[in-house]
């Protein structure tokens, strides 16, 4: 309710798995290679340009000995449109078992459509005025100037990006 987020890590042991490494191949624990930034602490991917087509995004992710799929916030596979804040990149080993899942974070894409537009500007404005609370990765996407706060300065950065008076940095 107050906007505070907490992260939890769950270790699940299935019958017969106690004491065994679920990922015996150490390469499976490494993030894939790409031009994007994989944060294993927050389990998010940043440095994704707004309006990046799904196929372009996936073509730039290389999983050693495995594969990757982009999923929407409900877990359904996304094969067209644009990579967006809130999407998940699921990584699979060579046997097709999911090994990791990262959430996409595009700063300024507050509504999760992959673009930075006036609807994102309105969502940030409503959040600042406490008319509509944002949470999780969508709240983080509000921080357009990367200062750890959600203020009118973020509105200005998004507005300048929309008007092509400045580019919103994706780091």
C-alpha positions as CSV (number, residue, x, y, z in Angstrom):
1,X,0.0,0.0,0.0
2,X,2.8,2.5,0.8
3,X,4.8,1.7,-2.3
4,X,7.5,-0.3,-0.5
5,X,8.6,-3.4,-2.4
6,X,10.3,-6.5,-1.1
7,X,12.1,-9.3,-2.9
8,X,12.0,-12.9,-1.7
9,X,14.0,-15.8,-2.9
10,X,12.4,-19.2,-2.6
11,X,14.3,-22.5,-2.8
12,X,12.0,-25.4,-3.7
13,X,13.2,-28.9,-3.2
14,X,11.2,-31.6,-4.9
15,X,11.1,-35.1,-3.6
16,X,14.4,-36.8,-4.5
17,X,16.1,-33.4,-5.2
18,X,17.3,-32.7,-1.7
19,X,21.0,-31.8,-1.7
20,X,21.3,-31.9,-5.5
21,X,22.1,-28.9,-7.7
22,X,19.0,-28.2,-9.9
23,X,21.4,-26.6,-12.5
24,X,24.4,-28.9,-12.7
25,X,25.7,-27.0,-15.7
26,X,27.3,-23.8,-14.4
27,X,26.8,-22.1,-17.7
28,X,23.0,-22.2,-17.1
29,X,23.4,-19.8,-14.2
30,X,25.0,-17.2,-16.3
31,X,22.9,-14.5,-17.9
32,X,22.6,-14.7,-21.7
33,X,24.9,-12.6,-23.8
34,X,23.3,-9.5,-25.4
35,X,23.5,-5.8,-25.6
36,X,21.1,-5.5,-22.8
37,X,22.0,-5.3,-19.1
38,X,20.9,-8.3,-17.0
39,X,20.6,-7.5,-13.2
40,X,20.7,-10.8,-11.3
41,X,20.0,-9.1,-8.0
42,X,16.7,-7.5,-9.2
43,X,16.1,-10.0,-11.9
44,X,15.4,-7.3,-14.5
45,X,16.8,-6.4,-17.9
46,X,17.5,-2.8,-18.8
47,X,19.1,-0.8,-21.6
48,X,16.3,-1.8,-24.0
49,X,15.3,0.9,-26.4
50,X,11.6,1.9,-26.5
51,X,9.7,0.5,-29.4
52,X,12.0,-2.5,-29.9
53,X,10.2,-5.2,-31.8
54,X,9.9,-8.6,-30.0
55,X,11.8,-10.4,-32.8
56,X,14.6,-7.9,-32.6
57,X,14.8,-8.2,-28.8
58,X,14.9,-12.0,-29.0
59,X,17.5,-12.0,-31.8
60,X,19.8,-9.9,-29.5
61,X,19.6,-12.5,-26.7
62,X,21.9,-15.5,-27.0
63,X,21.5,-18.3,-24.5
64,X,24.5,-20.7,-24.4
65,X,23.1,-24.3,-25.0
66,X,19.5,-23.2,-24.5
67,X,16.8,-20.9,-25.7
68,X,14.7,-17.9,-24.6
69,X,11.0,-16.8,-24.9
70,X,9.4,-13.5,-24.2
71,X,6.2,-13.8,-22.0
72,X,3.6,-11.2,-21.2
73,X,2.7,-10.4,-17.6
74,X,0.2,-13.2,-17.6
75,X,2.8,-15.8,-18.8
76,X,1.6,-16.2,-22.4
77,X,4.3,-16.2,-25.0
78,X,4.7,-12.9,-26.9
79,X,5.8,-13.3,-30.6
80,X,4.9,-10.0,-32.1
81,X,4.5,-6.3,-31.2
82,X,7.1,-4.6,-29.0
83,X,9.1,-5.7,-26.0
84,X,7.7,-3.9,-23.0
85,X,8.1,-3.1,-19.4
86,X,6.5,-5.9,-17.4
87,X,7.3,-8.6,-20.0
88,X,9.3,-11.6,-18.8
89,X,12.3,-13.2,-20.6
90,X,12.2,-16.9,-19.7
91,X,15.5,-18.8,-20.2
92,X,15.5,-22.5,-21.0
93,X,18.2,-25.1,-20.9
94,X,18.9,-27.6,-23.7
95,X,16.2,-29.9,-22.4
96,X,13.5,-27.2,-22.4
97,X,13.5,-26.7,-18.6
98,X,13.1,-23.1,-17.5
99,X,16.2,-22.0,-15.6
100,X,15.7,-18.2,-15.0
101,X,13.2,-15.5,-15.6
102,X,14.0,-11.8,-15.9
103,X,11.5,-8.9,-16.1
104,X,11.9,-6.2,-18.7
105,X,12.3,-2.6,-17.6
106,X,12.1,0.2,-20.1
107,X,12.4,3.6,-18.3
108,X,9.5,5.8,-19.2
109,X,7.3,2.9,-20.4
110,X,5.1,3.1,-17.3
111,X,2.0,1.5,-18.9
112,X,3.9,-1.6,-20.3
113,X,3.1,-1.1,-24.0
114,X,6.8,-0.8,-25.1
115,X,6.5,2.8,-26.2
116,X,7.0,6.1,-24.3
117,X,4.0,8.2,-25.0
118,X,1.5,10.7,-23.4
119,X,-0.2,7.8,-21.7
120,X,3.0,7.1,-19.8
121,X,3.2,10.8,-18.9
122,X,-0.3,10.7,-17.6
123,X,0.4,7.6,-15.5
124,X,3.4,9.2,-13.9
125,X,1.4,12.3,-13.2
126,X,-1.4,10.3,-11.6
127,X,1.2,8.5,-9.4
128,X,2.8,11.7,-8.3
129,X,-0.6,13.2,-7.4
130,X,-1.5,9.9,-5.6
131,X,-4.5,9.4,-7.8
132,X,-3.2,6.0,-9.1
133,X,-0.5,4.0,-7.4
134,X,2.1,2.2,-9.5
135,X,4.1,-0.7,-8.2
136,X,6.9,-3.1,-9.0
137,X,8.7,-2.7,-12.3
138,X,6.1,-0.1,-13.5
139,X,7.0,2.1,-10.5
140,X,10.7,1.8,-11.3
141,X,10.0,2.7,-14.9
142,X,8.7,6.1,-13.6
143,X,12.2,7.0,-12.5
144,X,13.1,8.5,-15.9
145,X,16.0,10.5,-14.5
146,X,17.4,7.5,-12.4
147,X,17.6,9.4,-9.2
148,X,15.6,6.9,-7.1
149,X,12.7,9.3,-6.6
150,X,9.4,9.9,-8.5
151,X,8.9,13.6,-9.0
152,X,7.9,16.2,-11.6
153,X,11.5,16.0,-12.9
154,X,10.6,12.5,-14.2
155,X,7.6,14.0,-15.9
156,X,9.8,16.6,-17.6
157,X,12.3,13.9,-18.8
158,X,9.5,11.8,-20.3
159,X,7.9,14.9,-21.9
160,X,11.1,16.0,-23.5
161,X,11.6,12.5,-24.9
162,X,8.1,12.5,-26.4
163,X,8.7,15.9,-27.9
164,X,12.1,14.8,-29.2
165,X,13.8,17.5,-27.2
166,X,15.9,14.9,-25.4
167,X,16.4,11.2,-25.2
168,X,15.5,9.2,-22.2
169,X,18.6,7.2,-21.1
170,X,18.0,3.4,-20.6
171,X,20.6,2.4,-18.1
